[in-house]
Amino acid sequence: MRRSIIVAAITLVPALAAAQGGAAQAGDASRAVAGGGIAVAGWKAVIDPKEALSGATIEQAKLAKEGDALKVTTGPAIAYYNPSNTASGIYTVKATFTEKEFMALNNHPHPYGVFIGGNDLGGANASYLYCAAYGTGNFIMRGFGPAAFQLNGGRGAPAPSANKAAGKGQPVTQEIAINVNADNVECAINGTVVGTYPKADLVAAGKLKSTDGVYGIRFGHNTEATVTGLTMVKK
């Protein structure tokens, strides 16, 4: 009898762990946004390939106007852009992101930021590079080409200049920029460069087609923030 109980317990532990892991993953699954879609004239979106493979659609996230700001609510991880917003050569793209309620749609932080080098965004071979910040003070630099590639690790790295939310539900604001220089690309948070990457490592097989192209904004899933001052300045 005692042996049967022990065997049953041993069998149950991995099953319970698997169930808990599945529940955690389910809890972080992209949730469709009510009334989703694009409500800003001239703008389009490209959904992350992994999200698309899971059946997520652009209509499950939302881009709208809030006064003079763009308001993004996700849903699946997604990038928004206006095809007329293009940049080439040496330039800076920047915008200010305000998360009015940190982690309002999730129980852990997700990032948001700007992207550059958008090419073939309407097709399966879309490529672009983005720099994004978290309200915890971390940043990530990643891209699609069309497979995803990482430049500073799976969970990013601390950015000393990034602002940190005081806690869940508290506001946090970041100015996020990408500087495209002659030989490298930089990510800057609140005016301070936090990461520099050789252009030769970015424009390569399986990565970017070019640092020239469309620019825009990119959000992780289950996140809400407003965006102001999206601009491109030639240098």
Contacts in CASP RR format, 6 or more apart in sequence:
PFRMAT RR
TARGET T0000
AUTHOR 0000-0000-0000
METHOD contacts of the structure
MODEL  1
MRRSIIVAAITLVPALAAAQGGAAQAGDASRAVAGGGIAVAGWKAVIDPK
EALSGATIEQAKLAKEGDALKVTTGPAIAYYNPSNTASGIYTVKATFTEK
EFMALNNHPHPYGVFIGGNDLGGANASYLYCAAYGTGNFIMRGFGPAAFQ
LNGGRGAPAPSANKAAGKGQPVTQEIAINVNADNVECAINGTVVGTYPKA
DLVAAGKLKSTDGVYGIRFGHNTEATVTGLTMVKK
28 106 0 8 1.000
28 108 0 8 1.000
28 222 0 8 1.000
30 51 0 8 1.000
30 54 0 8 1.000
30 56 0 8 1.000
30 60 0 8 1.000
30 74 0 8 1.000
30 75 0 8 1.000
30 76 0 8 1.000
30 77 0 8 1.000
30 221 0 8 1.000
30 222 0 8 1.000
31 75 0 8 1.000
31 105 0 8 1.000
31 222 0 8 1.000
32 56 0 8 1.000
32 59 0 8 1.000
32 60 0 8 1.000
32 75 0 8 1.000
33 60 0 8 1.000
33 61 0 8 1.000
33 62 0 8 1.000
33 73 0 8 1.000
33 74 0 8 1.000
33 75 0 8 1.000
35 62 0 8 1.000
36 59 0 8 1.000
36 60 0 8 1.000
36 61 0 8 1.000
36 62 0 8 1.000
36 73 0 8 1.000
37 58 0 8 1.000
37 59 0 8 1.000
37 61 0 8 1.000
37 62 0 8 1.000
37 63 0 8 1.000
38 44 0 8 1.000
38 45 0 8 1.000
38 58 0 8 1.000
38 62 0 8 1.000
38 63 0 8 1.000
38 80 0 8 1.000
39 62 0 8 1.000
39 63 0 8 1.000
39 64 0 8 1.000
39 65 0 8 1.000
40 63 0 8 1.000
40 64 0 8 1.000
40 65 0 8 1.000
40 70 0 8 1.000
42 82 0 8 1.000
42 83 0 8 1.000
42 84 0 8 1.000
43 63 0 8 1.000
43 80 0 8 1.000
43 81 0 8 1.000
43 82 0 8 1.000
44 80 0 8 1.000
44 81 0 8 1.000
44 82 0 8 1.000
44 83 0 8 1.000
44 121 0 8 1.000
44 122 0 8 1.000
45 58 0 8 1.000
45 61 0 8 1.000
45 63 0 8 1.000
45 78 0 8 1.000
45 79 0 8 1.000
45 80 0 8 1.000
45 81 0 8 1.000
46 78 0 8 1.000
46 79 0 8 1.000
46 81 0 8 1.000
46 121 0 8 1.000
46 122 0 8 1.000
46 126 0 8 1.000
46 128 0 8 1.000
47 56 0 8 1.000
47 57 0 8 1.000
47 58 0 8 1.000
47 61 0 8 1.000
47 76 0 8 1.000
47 77 0 8 1.000
47 78 0 8 1.000
48 76 0 8 1.000
48 77 0 8 1.000
48 78 0 8 1.000
48 79 0 8 1.000
48 144 0 8 1.000
48 148 0 8 1.000
49 144 0 8 1.000
49 146 0 8 1.000
49 147 0 8 1.000
49 148 0 8 1.000
50 77 0 8 1.000
50 148 0 8 1.000
51 76 0 8 1.000
51 77 0 8 1.000
51 78 0 8 1.000
51 221 0 8 1.000
56 75 0 8 1.000
56 76 0 8 1.000
57 76 0 8 1.000
58 78 0 8 1.000
60 75 0 8 1.000
60 76 0 8 1.000
61 72 0 8 1.000
61 73 0 8 1.000
61 74 0 8 1.000
61 75 0 8 1.000
61 76 0 8 1.000
61 78 0 8 1.000
61 219 0 8 1.000
62 71 0 8 1.000
62 72 0 8 1.000
62 73 0 8 1.000
62 74 0 8 1.000
62 75 0 8 1.000
63 70 0 8 1.000
63 71 0 8 1.000
63 72 0 8 1.000
63 80 0 8 1.000
64 70 0 8 1.000
64 71 0 8 1.000
64 73 0 8 1.000
65 71 0 8 1.000
66 226 0 8 1.000
68 228 0 8 1.000
69 98 0 8 1.000
69 226 0 8 1.000
69 227 0 8 1.000
69 228 0 8 1.000
70 80 0 8 1.000
70 217 0 8 1.000
70 226 0 8 1.000
70 227 0 8 1.000
70 228 0 8 1.000
70 230 0 8 1.000
71 224 0 8 1.000
71 225 0 8 1.000
71 226 0 8 1.000
71 227 0 8 1.000
72 80 0 8 1.000
72 112 0 8 1.000
72 217 0 8 1.000
72 219 0 8 1.000
72 223 0 8 1.000
72 224 0 8 1.000
72 225 0 8 1.000
72 226 0 8 1.000
72 227 0 8 1.000
73 105 0 8 1.000
73 223 0 8 1.000
73 224 0 8 1.000
74 105 0 8 1.000
74 219 0 8 1.000
74 220 0 8 1.000
74 221 0 8 1.000
74 222 0 8 1.000
74 223 0 8 1.000
74 224 0 8 1.000
75 221 0 8 1.000
75 222 0 8 1.000
75 223 0 8 1.000
76 221 0 8 1.000
77 218 0 8 1.000
77 219 0 8 1.000
77 220 0 8 1.000
77 221 0 8 1.000
78 218 0 8 1.000
78 219 0 8 1.000
78 220 0 8 1.000
79 115 0 8 1.000
79 121 0 8 1.000
79 128 0 8 1.000
79 130 0 8 1.000
79 216 0 8 1.000
79 217 0 8 1.000
79 218 0 8 1.000
79 219 0 8 1.000
80 216 0 8 1.000
80 217 0 8 1.000
80 218 0 8 1.000
80 219 0 8 1.000
81 115 0 8 1.000
81 118 0 8 1.000
81 121 0 8 1.000
81 214 0 8 1.000
81 215 0 8 1.000
81 216 0 8 1.000
81 217 0 8 1.000
82 216 0 8 1.000
83 121 0 8 1.000
83 214 0 8 1.000
85 214 0 8 1.000
85 215 0 8 1.000
85 216 0 8 1.000
85 230 0 8 1.000
85 232 0 8 1.000
86 212 0 8 1.000
86 213 0 8 1.000
86 214 0 8 1.000
86 215 0 8 1.000
87 93 0 8 1.000
87 116 0 8 1.000
87 117 0 8 1.000
87 180 0 8 1.000
87 212 0 8 1.000
87 213 0 8 1.000
87 215 0 8 1.000
87 232 0 8 1.000
87 234 0 8 1.000
88 212 0 8 1.000
88 213 0 8 1.000
89 180 0 8 1.000
89 211 0 8 1.000
89 212 0 8 1.000
89 234 0 8 1.000
90 180 0 8 1.000
90 181 0 8 1.000
90 182 0 8 1.000
90 234 0 8 1.000
90 235 0 8 1.000
91 179 0 8 1.000
91 180 0 8 1.000
91 232 0 8 1.000
91 233 0 8 1.000
91 234 0 8 1.000
91 235 0 8 1.000
92 177 0 8 1.000
92 178 0 8 1.000
92 179 0 8 1.000
92 180 0 8 1.000
92 232 0 8 1.000
92 233 0 8 1.000
92 235 0 8 1.000
93 114 0 8 1.000
93 116 0 8 1.000
93 177 0 8 1.000
93 178 0 8 1.000
93 180 0 8 1.000
93 215 0 8 1.000
93 216 0 8 1.000
93 230 0 8 1.000
93 231 0 8 1.000
93 232 0 8 1.000
94 114 0 8 1.000
94 175 0 8 1.000
94 176 0 8 1.000
94 177 0 8 1.000
94 178 0 8 1.000
94 188 0 8 1.000
94 229 0 8 1.000
94 230 0 8 1.000
94 231 0 8 1.000
94 233 0 8 1.000
95 113 0 8 1.000
95 114 0 8 1.000
95 175 0 8 1.000
95 176 0 8 1.000
95 177 0 8 1.000
95 216 0 8 1.000
95 217 0 8 1.000
95 227 0 8 1.000
95 228 0 8 1.000
95 229 0 8 1.000
95 230 0 8 1.000
95 231 0 8 1.000
96 173 0 8 1.000
96 174 0 8 1.000
96 175 0 8 1.000
96 176 0 8 1.000
96 227 0 8 1.000
96 228 0 8 1.000
96 229 0 8 1.000
97 112 0 8 1.000
97 113 0 8 1.000
97 133 0 8 1.000
97 173 0 8 1.000
97 174 0 8 1.000
97 175 0 8 1.000
97 176 0 8 1.000
97 217 0 8 1.000
97 225 0 8 1.000
97 226 0 8 1.000
97 227 0 8 1.000
98 171 0 8 1.000
98 172 0 8 1.000
98 173 0 8 1.000
98 225 0 8 1.000
98 226 0 8 1.000
98 227 0 8 1.000
98 228 0 8 1.000
99 112 0 8 1.000
99 135 0 8 1.000
99 165 0 8 1.000
99 171 0 8 1.000
99 172 0 8 1.000
99 173 0 8 1.000
99 223 0 8 1.000
99 224 0 8 1.000
99 225 0 8 1.000
100 171 0 8 1.000
100 224 0 8 1.000
100 225 0 8 1.000
100 226 0 8 1.000
101 169 0 8 1.000
101 170 0 8 1.000
101 171 0 8 1.000
101 224 0 8 1.000
102 109 0 8 1.000
102 135 0 8 1.000
102 165 0 8 1.000
102 167 0 8 1.000
102 168 0 8 1.000
102 169 0 8 1.000
102 170 0 8 1.000
102 171 0 8 1.000
102 172 0 8 1.000
103 109 0 8 1.000
103 165 0 8 1.000
103 167 0 8 1.000
103 168 0 8 1.000
103 169 0 8 1.000
104 169 0 8 1.000
104 224 0 8 1.000
105 222 0 8 1.000
105 223 0 8 1.000
105 224 0 8 1.000
106 221 0 8 1.000
106 222 0 8 1.000
106 223 0 8 1.000
109 134 0 8 1.000
109 135 0 8 1.000
109 136 0 8 1.000
109 138 0 8 1.000
110 134 0 8 1.000
110 219 0 8 1.000
110 220 0 8 1.000
110 221 0 8 1.000
110 222 0 8 1.000
110 223 0 8 1.000
111 132 0 8 1.000
111 133 0 8 1.000
111 134 0 8 1.000
111 138 0 8 1.000
111 139 0 8 1.000
111 140 0 8 1.000
111 219 0 8 1.000
111 220 0 8 1.000
111 223 0 8 1.000
112 132 0 8 1.000
112 133 0 8 1.000
112 176 0 8 1.000
112 217 0 8 1.000
112 218 0 8 1.000
112 219 0 8 1.000
112 220 0 8 1.000
112 223 0 8 1.000
112 225 0 8 1.000
112 227 0 8 1.000
113 130 0 8 1.000
113 131 0 8 1.000
113 132 0 8 1.000
113 133 0 8 1.000
113 174 0 8 1.000
113 176 0 8 1.000
113 217 0 8 1.000
113 218 0 8 1.000
113 219 0 8 1.000
114 130 0 8 1.000
114 131 0 8 1.000
114 132 0 8 1.000
114 176 0 8 1.000
114 177 0 8 1.000
114 178 0 8 1.000
114 215 0 8 1.000
114 216 0 8 1.000
114 217 0 8 1.000
114 218 0 8 1.000
114 230 0 8 1.000
115 128 0 8 1.000
115 129 0 8 1.000
115 130 0 8 1.000
115 131 0 8 1.000
115 143 0 8 1.000
115 178 0 8 1.000
115 215 0 8 1.000
115 216 0 8 1.000
115 217 0 8 1.000
115 218 0 8 1.000
116 128 0 8 1.000
116 129 0 8 1.000
116 130 0 8 1.000
116 178 0 8 1.000
116 180 0 8 1.000
116 185 0 8 1.000
116 211 0 8 1.000
116 213 0 8 1.000
116 215 0 8 1.000
116 216 0 8 1.000
117 127 0 8 1.000
117 128 0 8 1.000
117 129 0 8 1.000
117 208 0 8 1.000
117 209 0 8 1.000
117 210 0 8 1.000
117 211 0 8 1.000
117 212 0 8 1.000
117 213 0 8 1.000
117 214 0 8 1.000
117 215 0 8 1.000
118 126 0 8 1.000
118 127 0 8 1.000
118 128 0 8 1.000
118 129 0 8 1.000
118 213 0 8 1.000
118 214 0 8 1.000
118 215 0 8 1.000
119 126 0 8 1.000
119 127 0 8 1.000
119 128 0 8 1.000
119 208 0 8 1.000
119 209 0 8 1.000
119 210 0 8 1.000
119 213 0 8 1.000
119 214 0 8 1.000
120 126 0 8 1.000
120 127 0 8 1.000
120 209 0 8 1.000
121 128 0 8 1.000
121 214 0 8 1.000
124 146 0 8 1.000
125 145 0 8 1.000
125 146 0 8 1.000
126 144 0 8 1.000
126 145 0 8 1.000
126 146 0 8 1.000
127 143 0 8 1.000
127 144 0 8 1.000
127 145 0 8 1.000
127 146 0 8 1.000
127 207 0 8 1.000
127 208 0 8 1.000
127 209 0 8 1.000
128 143 0 8 1.000
128 144 0 8 1.000
128 145 0 8 1.000
128 208 0 8 1.000
128 214 0 8 1.000
128 218 0 8 1.000
129 141 0 8 1.000
129 142 0 8 1.000
129 143 0 8 1.000
129 178 0 8 1.000
129 185 0 8 1.000
129 202 0 8 1.000
129 208 0 8 1.000
129 211 0 8 1.000
130 141 0 8 1.000
130 142 0 8 1.000
130 143 0 8 1.000
130 178 0 8 1.000
130 218 0 8 1.000
131 139 0 8 1.000
131 140 0 8 1.000
131 141 0 8 1.000
131 176 0 8 1.000
131 177 0 8 1.000
131 178 0 8 1.000
131 187 0 8 1.000
131 188 0 8 1.000
131 189 0 8 1.000
132 139 0 8 1.000
132 140 0 8 1.000
132 142 0 8 1.000
132 176 0 8 1.000
132 218 0 8 1.000
132 220 0 8 1.000
133 139 0 8 1.000
133 159 0 8 1.000
133 162 0 8 1.000
133 174 0 8 1.000
133 176 0 8 1.000
133 189 0 8 1.000
134 140 0 8 1.000
134 162 0 8 1.000
135 162 0 8 1.000
135 163 0 8 1.000
135 164 0 8 1.000
135 165 0 8 1.000
135 172 0 8 1.000
135 174 0 8 1.000
136 164 0 8 1.000
136 165 0 8 1.000
137 158 0 8 1.000
137 159 0 8 1.000
137 162 0 8 1.000
137 163 0 8 1.000
137 164 0 8 1.000
138 155 0 8 1.000
138 156 0 8 1.000
138 157 0 8 1.000
138 158 0 8 1.000
138 159 0 8 1.000
138 162 0 8 1.000
139 152 0 8 1.000
139 156 0 8 1.000
139 157 0 8 1.000
139 158 0 8 1.000
139 159 0 8 1.000
139 162 0 8 1.000
139 187 0 8 1.000
139 189 0 8 1.000
139 194 0 8 1.000
139 195 0 8 1.000
140 150 0 8 1.000
140 152 0 8 1.000
140 153 0 8 1.000
140 154 0 8 1.000
140 155 0 8 1.000
140 156 0 8 1.000
140 157 0 8 1.000
141 150 0 8 1.000
141 151 0 8 1.000
141 152 0 8 1.000
141 156 0 8 1.000
141 187 0 8 1.000
141 195 0 8 1.000
141 197 0 8 1.000
142 148 0 8 1.000
142 149 0 8 1.000
142 150 0 8 1.000
142 151 0 8 1.000
143 149 0 8 1.000
143 150 0 8 1.000
143 151 0 8 1.000
143 207 0 8 1.000
143 208 0 8 1.000
145 206 0 8 1.000
145 207 0 8 1.000
145 208 0 8 1.000
145 209 0 8 1.000
146 206 0 8 1.000
147 206 0 8 1.000
149 206 0 8 1.000
149 207 0 8 1.000
150 156 0 8 1.000
151 197 0 8 1.000
151 202 0 8 1.000
152 195 0 8 1.000
157 194 0 8 1.000
159 189 0 8 1.000
159 192 0 8 1.000
159 194 0 8 1.000
160 192 0 8 1.000
160 194 0 8 1.000
161 189 0 8 1.000
161 190 0 8 1.000
161 191 0 8 1.000
161 192 0 8 1.000
161 194 0 8 1.000
162 174 0 8 1.000
162 189 0 8 1.000
162 190 0 8 1.000
162 194 0 8 1.000
163 172 0 8 1.000
163 173 0 8 1.000
163 174 0 8 1.000
163 190 0 8 1.000
164 172 0 8 1.000
165 171 0 8 1.000
165 172 0 8 1.000
174 189 0 8 1.000
174 190 0 8 1.000
175 189 0 8 1.000
175 190 0 8 1.000
175 191 0 8 1.000
176 187 0 8 1.000
176 188 0 8 1.000
176 189 0 8 1.000
177 187 0 8 1.000
177 188 0 8 1.000
177 189 0 8 1.000
177 191 0 8 1.000
178 185 0 8 1.000
178 186 0 8 1.000
178 187 0 8 1.000
178 188 0 8 1.000
179 185 0 8 1.000
179 186 0 8 1.000
179 188 0 8 1.000
179 193 0 8 1.000
179 235 0 8 1.000
180 199 0 8 1.000
180 211 0 8 1.000
181 199 0 8 1.000
181 235 0 8 1.000
182 199 0 8 1.000
183 198 0 8 1.000
183 199 0 8 1.000
183 200 0 8 1.000
184 196 0 8 1.000
184 197 0 8 1.000
184 198 0 8 1.000
184 199 0 8 1.000
185 196 0 8 1.000
185 197 0 8 1.000
185 199 0 8 1.000
185 202 0 8 1.000
185 211 0 8 1.000
186 193 0 8 1.000
186 195 0 8 1.000
186 196 0 8 1.000
186 197 0 8 1.000
187 193 0 8 1.000
187 194 0 8 1.000
187 195 0 8 1.000
187 196 0 8 1.000
188 194 0 8 1.000
199 211 0 8 1.000
201 207 0 8 1.000
202 208 0 8 1.000
202 211 0 8 1.000
203 209 0 8 1.000
203 210 0 8 1.000
203 211 0 8 1.000
215 232 0 8 1.000
216 230 0 8 1.000
217 227 0 8 1.000
217 230 0 8 1.000
219 225 0 8 1.000
END
